[in-house]
Amino acid sequence: MLEIFASTPENLGLRDIGAFARRVETMGYDGLFVSDAIHDGLLLAGQALASTTRLKVGTSVLVAFPRSPMNVALACWDLQGMSGGRFELGLGTQIKQNIEERYSARWLPPAAGMREYLGALQAIFHSFRTGERLNFVGEHYQFTRLQPFFNPGPIEAPDVPLMLGAVGPMMLKLVGSTADGIHTHPTNTSVRYLQEVIHPQIANGLAERDPARKRPLISASQFVATGPDAATVAKERERFRDMLAFLFSTPAYRASLELFGWGEVGDALQQLTRNKQWADMPGIFTDEILDTFLVSAEYGSLPQAMVSRFNGLVDRVTLTVPNDPANDQECAQAINAIRDEARRGDS
């Protein structure tokens, strides 16, 4: 089954998230991912959950290292209990400069630090649910004190799923060994990259995974240029061409280009950013490259485009919420048709 998730624009704040979440739920999306960039992801998730009854809500992704695992655990436990189990926590590391200079927080080695962060959260959740003594001692985090007064106690909901935003091989292996799933980066969602990099590197960690646990979910943060007509799709294609050209100017995302033999495109994009030639970047991001990383289809043909690309390869995909609410009904029909197409593919 292929789940369809929406995501919030990064500028969507606490005042507007409730109405947006209700709109997404009405359209038939399975879930909503909220960002953690210029607004607090946990606050947004709480308001989205409080405003809906069915919708799953997750952070994609919450910046972990500036936040104590205990603070995050308490907030997540409340969100999961309040919503009856509809919340999931997506975590990411961010880059060192942001952690140290934007948050004035402690930078940790990404994979080692996140491994301990996940372990600390799991230990804290276990103490919340059972009342057993908290005793997590690692190199970077130690949690050994939780008096009954500060323990919220069990909730009538499953433990919070822990997802990771992962790009490099060590983080992908950590998904396989420890996390409940992955949020891919939009530059890493091509079919070939999923098949040749994401799946094998997650598999590298499965040998260390508790066999009683389910396999990790793969949530593809896919860019989709869609709409009711060709003109809308064409406009969206150019918007995503700009966005992808900017993203691929970052060296950390070069691996996807290099897989296809397009490393020189990454070099050229990086040089343009150094020269502040922003307007020239989309011009070297050709249609061939764009179509490798972007799904483009009108609503009528979107189900076949999405399912042929992703069914059996990922568990979830993101689909852009229409800019114009007048297109909500047609988008909702496409969402239902994607599910029907996926079911036929599974049978």
C-alpha positions as CSV (number, residue, x, y, z in Angstrom):
1,M,0.0,0.0,0.0
2,L,1.4,3.4,-1.0
3,E,0.6,6.1,1.5
4,I,0.2,9.7,0.3
5,F,1.4,12.5,2.6
6,A,1.2,16.3,2.3
7,S,3.8,18.6,3.7
8,T,3.5,22.1,5.0
9,P,5.1,25.1,3.4
10,E,8.0,26.3,5.6
11,N,6.4,29.7,6.1
12,L,3.1,28.2,7.4
13,G,2.8,29.2,11.1
14,L,0.9,28.2,14.2
15,R,-2.1,30.5,13.3
16,D,-2.7,28.8,10.0
17,I,-1.7,25.2,10.5
18,G,-5.0,24.0,11.9
19,A,-7.0,25.0,8.9
20,F,-4.3,23.6,6.5
21,A,-4.4,20.3,8.4
22,R,-8.2,20.1,8.2
23,R,-8.0,20.8,4.5
24,V,-5.4,18.1,3.9
25,E,-7.5,15.6,5.9
26,T,-10.7,16.4,3.9
27,M,-8.8,15.8,0.7
28,G,-8.0,12.3,1.8
29,Y,-4.3,12.4,2.4
30,D,-3.0,9.8,4.8
31,G,-0.8,12.2,6.7
32,L,0.9,15.5,7.0
33,F,4.6,16.3,7.5
34,V,5.3,19.6,9.3
35,S,8.6,21.4,8.9
36,D,11.0,22.6,11.7
37,A,12.7,25.6,10.1
38,I,11.2,29.0,10.8
39,H,8.5,27.7,13.1
40,D,8.7,25.1,15.8
41,G,7.9,21.6,14.5
42,L,6.5,20.2,17.7
43,L,4.1,23.1,18.2
44,L,3.0,22.8,14.6
45,A,2.4,19.1,15.0
46,G,0.4,19.6,18.2
47,Q,-1.9,22.1,16.5
48,A,-2.3,19.9,13.4
49,L,-3.2,16.9,15.5
50,A,-5.7,18.9,17.7
51,S,-7.4,20.1,14.5
52,T,-7.9,16.7,12.9
53,T,-9.3,13.3,13.8
54,R,-7.8,10.8,11.3
55,L,-4.7,12.4,9.9
56,K,-1.2,11.1,10.8
57,V,1.2,14.0,11.6
58,G,4.9,13.8,11.7
59,T,7.9,16.2,11.8
60,S,10.0,16.2,8.7
61,V,12.4,16.7,10.2
62,L,13.0,18.0,13.8
63,V,16.5,19.3,14.4
64,A,17.6,17.0,17.2
65,F,20.9,18.1,18.7
66,P,19.8,21.5,20.1
67,R,17.0,19.8,22.0
68,S,17.4,17.5,25.0
69,P,16.0,14.0,24.4
70,M,14.1,14.3,27.6
71,N,12.3,17.5,26.5
72,V,11.6,15.9,23.1
73,A,10.3,12.7,24.7
74,L,7.9,14.6,27.0
75,A,6.5,16.6,24.1
76,C,6.1,13.5,21.9
77,W,4.5,11.4,24.6
78,D,1.9,14.1,25.1
79,L,1.3,14.4,21.3
80,Q,1.0,10.7,20.9
81,G,-1.3,10.3,23.9
82,M,-3.5,13.2,22.9
83,S,-3.9,12.0,19.3
84,G,-4.5,8.4,20.1
85,G,-1.3,7.3,18.3
86,R,-1.3,9.5,15.2
87,F,2.0,11.2,15.8
88,E,5.5,10.3,14.6
89,L,8.8,11.9,15.2
90,G,11.1,12.6,12.3
91,L,14.6,13.6,13.4
92,G,17.6,15.2,11.5
93,T,21.1,16.4,12.4
94,Q,21.5,19.6,10.4
95,I,25.0,20.9,9.5
96,K,27.6,21.8,12.1
97,Q,27.5,25.5,11.3
98,N,23.8,25.7,12.0
99,I,24.0,23.7,15.2
100,E,26.9,25.7,16.6
101,E,26.2,29.2,15.2
102,R,22.4,29.3,14.7
103,Y,21.4,27.3,17.8
104,S,24.6,27.8,19.9
105,A,24.4,24.1,20.7
106,R,26.7,21.2,20.9
107,W,27.6,19.5,17.6
108,L,28.0,15.7,17.7
109,P,29.3,13.2,15.1
110,P,26.0,12.7,13.1
111,A,25.6,8.9,13.1
112,A,27.1,8.3,16.5
113,G,25.2,11.2,18.1
114,M,21.9,10.2,16.5
115,R,22.4,6.6,17.5
116,E,22.6,7.7,21.1
117,Y,19.7,10.1,20.7
118,L,17.5,7.3,19.4
119,G,18.6,5.0,22.2
120,A,17.9,7.7,24.8
121,L,14.4,8.3,23.5
122,Q,13.6,4.6,23.5
123,A,14.9,4.2,27.0
124,I,12.9,7.2,28.2
125,F,9.7,6.0,26.5
126,H,10.2,2.6,28.2
127,S,10.5,4.2,31.6
128,F,7.4,6.3,30.9
129,R,5.4,3.3,30.0
130,T,6.6,0.8,32.6
131,G,7.8,2.9,35.5
132,E,11.1,1.0,35.5
133,R,14.3,2.9,36.5
134,L,15.8,5.1,33.7
135,N,19.4,4.1,33.1
136,F,20.7,5.2,29.8
137,V,24.5,5.9,29.7
138,G,26.3,6.7,26.5
139,E,29.3,8.8,25.5
140,H,27.2,11.9,24.7
141,Y,24.0,11.4,26.6
142,Q,23.3,10.1,30.1
143,F,19.8,9.8,31.6
144,T,19.8,8.1,35.0
145,R,17.2,10.1,37.0
146,L,13.5,10.2,36.6
147,Q,11.6,10.5,39.8
148,P,7.9,9.4,39.8
149,F,6.8,13.0,40.1
150,F,8.3,13.8,36.7
151,N,7.2,10.6,35.0
152,P,4.0,11.1,32.9
153,G,3.2,7.4,33.0
154,P,1.8,5.1,30.3
155,I,-0.5,6.3,27.5
156,E,-3.2,4.4,25.6
157,A,-1.3,4.5,22.3
158,P,1.8,2.8,20.8
159,D,5.3,4.2,21.3
160,V,6.2,7.1,19.1
161,P,7.7,6.0,15.7
162,L,11.2,7.4,15.3
163,M,12.1,8.3,11.7
164,L,15.4,9.7,10.4
165,G,16.3,12.2,7.7
166,A,19.3,10.3,6.3
167,V,21.6,10.9,3.4
168,G,25.1,9.4,4.0
169,P,25.9,5.7,4.3
170,M,26.3,5.7,8.1
171,M,23.0,7.3,8.7
172,L,21.3,5.0,6.2
173,K,22.8,2.0,8.1
174,L,21.4,3.5,11.3
175,V,18.0,3.5,9.8
176,G,18.3,-0.2,9.1
177,S,19.6,-1.0,12.6
178,T,17.7,1.3,14.9
179,A,15.0,3.7,13.4
180,D,11.5,3.0,12.4
181,G,12.0,4.6,9.0
182,I,13.6,7.2,6.8
183,H,12.7,10.5,5.2
184,T,14.7,10.6,2.0
185,H,16.0,13.9,0.8
186,P,14.3,15.3,-2.4
187,T,17.6,14.9,-4.2
188,N,17.8,11.2,-3.3
189,T,14.4,9.9,-4.6
190,S,15.2,8.9,-8.2
191,V,14.3,5.2,-8.8
192,R,17.9,4.3,-9.5
193,Y,19.2,6.0,-6.3
194,L,16.6,4.3,-4.2
195,Q,17.4,0.9,-5.8
196,E,21.2,1.2,-5.9
197,V,22.0,3.3,-2.8
198,I,19.1,3.7,-0.3
199,H,17.9,0.1,-0.1
200,P,21.3,-1.5,0.0
201,Q,22.7,0.8,2.6
202,I,19.7,0.5,4.8
203,A,20.1,-3.3,4.4
204,N,23.6,-3.0,5.8
205,G,22.1,-2.2,9.2
206,L,19.4,-4.9,9.3
207,A,21.7,-7.5,10.7
208,E,21.9,-5.4,13.9
209,R,18.1,-4.8,14.1
210,D,15.9,-6.5,16.7
211,P,14.2,-9.3,14.6
212,A,10.9,-8.6,16.4
213,R,10.7,-5.1,15.0
214,K,9.1,-4.3,11.7
215,R,11.3,-3.3,8.7
216,P,11.9,0.4,8.5
217,L,9.5,2.5,6.4
218,I,10.8,4.4,3.4
219,S,9.1,7.8,3.0
220,A,10.1,9.5,-0.3
221,S,10.2,13.2,-0.1
222,Q,9.4,13.5,-3.8
223,F,8.8,16.7,-5.7
224,V,5.7,16.5,-7.9
225,A,4.8,19.0,-10.6
226,T,1.1,18.5,-11.1
227,G,-2.2,20.3,-11.6
228,P,-5.4,20.3,-13.6
229,D,-3.8,21.2,-16.9
230,A,-0.6,21.3,-18.9
231,A,0.0,25.0,-18.2
232,T,-0.1,24.5,-14.5
233,V,2.2,21.5,-14.7
234,A,4.7,23.5,-16.9
235,K,4.7,26.3,-14.3
236,E,5.4,23.9,-11.5
237,R,8.2,22.2,-13.4
238,E,10.0,25.5,-13.7
239,R,9.5,26.2,-9.9
240,F,11.0,22.8,-9.1
241,R,13.8,23.3,-11.6
242,D,14.9,26.4,-9.7
243,M,14.6,24.5,-6.4
244,L,16.5,21.4,-7.5
245,A,19.3,23.4,-9.1
246,F,19.8,25.3,-5.9
247,L,19.7,22.0,-3.8
248,F,22.2,20.3,-6.1
249,S,24.7,23.2,-5.7
250,T,25.3,21.8,-2.2
251,P,28.2,19.3,-2.2
252,A,26.4,17.1,0.3
253,Y,23.9,16.2,-2.4
254,R,26.3,15.5,-5.2
255,A,26.1,11.7,-4.9
256,S,22.8,11.6,-6.8
257,L,24.3,13.5,-9.7
258,E,27.4,11.5,-9.8
259,L,25.5,8.2,-9.9
260,F,24.2,9.4,-13.3
261,G,27.5,10.8,-14.5
262,W,26.5,14.4,-14.0
263,G,29.1,15.4,-11.5
264,E,30.2,18.3,-13.7
265,V,26.7,19.8,-13.4
266,G,27.2,19.9,-9.6
267,D,30.5,21.6,-10.1
268,A,29.0,24.2,-12.4
269,L,26.1,24.8,-10.0
270,Q,28.4,25.2,-7.0
271,Q,30.5,27.7,-9.0
272,L,27.4,29.8,-9.9
273,T,26.5,30.0,-6.2
274,R,30.0,31.2,-5.4
275,N,29.6,33.9,-8.1
276,K,26.1,34.7,-6.8
277,Q,24.8,34.0,-10.3
278,W,21.5,32.5,-9.0
279,A,19.5,33.3,-12.1
280,D,21.8,31.2,-14.3
281,M,21.5,28.0,-12.3
282,P,18.2,26.6,-13.8
283,G,19.6,27.0,-17.3
284,I,22.1,24.2,-16.8
285,F,19.6,21.9,-15.1
286,T,18.3,20.3,-18.3
287,D,15.0,18.5,-18.8
288,E,16.7,15.1,-18.8
289,I,18.1,15.9,-15.3
290,L,14.9,17.4,-14.1
291,D,12.8,14.4,-15.2
292,T,15.1,12.1,-13.3
293,F,14.3,13.8,-10.0
294,L,10.8,15.2,-10.6
295,V,7.4,13.6,-11.3
296,S,5.5,15.7,-13.8
297,A,1.8,14.8,-14.7
298,E,-1.6,16.3,-14.8
299,Y,-4.0,15.0,-12.2
300,G,-5.6,12.6,-14.7
301,S,-2.3,10.8,-15.5
302,L,-0.7,11.2,-12.0
303,P,-1.8,7.9,-10.5
304,Q,0.0,5.9,-13.2
305,A,3.1,8.2,-13.1
306,M,3.4,7.8,-9.3
307,V,2.6,4.1,-9.0
308,S,4.8,3.0,-11.9
309,R,7.7,4.9,-10.3
310,F,7.4,4.1,-6.6
311,N,5.1,1.1,-5.9
312,G,7.0,-1.6,-4.2
313,L,10.0,0.7,-3.8
314,V,8.8,3.0,-1.1
315,D,6.0,3.0,1.5
316,R,5.1,6.7,1.3
317,V,5.4,9.6,-1.1
318,T,4.7,13.3,-0.7
319,L,2.2,15.1,-3.0
320,T,2.0,18.8,-3.2
321,V,-1.2,20.4,-1.9
322,P,-2.7,22.6,-4.6
323,N,-1.8,26.3,-4.5
324,D,-5.4,27.0,-5.5
325,P,-8.1,25.4,-3.3
326,A,-10.3,25.3,-6.3
327,N,-8.2,22.3,-7.4
328,D,-8.7,20.4,-4.2
329,Q,-11.5,18.2,-5.4
330,E,-9.5,17.1,-8.5
331,C,-6.4,16.5,-6.4
332,A,-8.5,14.4,-4.0
333,Q,-9.7,12.3,-6.9
334,A,-6.1,11.8,-7.9
335,I,-5.2,10.6,-4.4
336,N,-7.9,8.0,-4.4
337,A,-6.9,6.9,-7.9
338,I,-3.3,6.5,-6.8
339,R,-4.4,4.2,-4.0
340,D,-6.6,2.2,-6.5
341,E,-3.7,1.9,-8.9
342,A,-1.3,0.8,-6.2
343,R,-3.7,-1.9,-5.0
344,R,-4.0,-3.2,-8.6
345,G,-0.2,-3.3,-8.7
346,D,0.0,-5.2,-5.4
347,S,-2.6,-7.8,-6.5
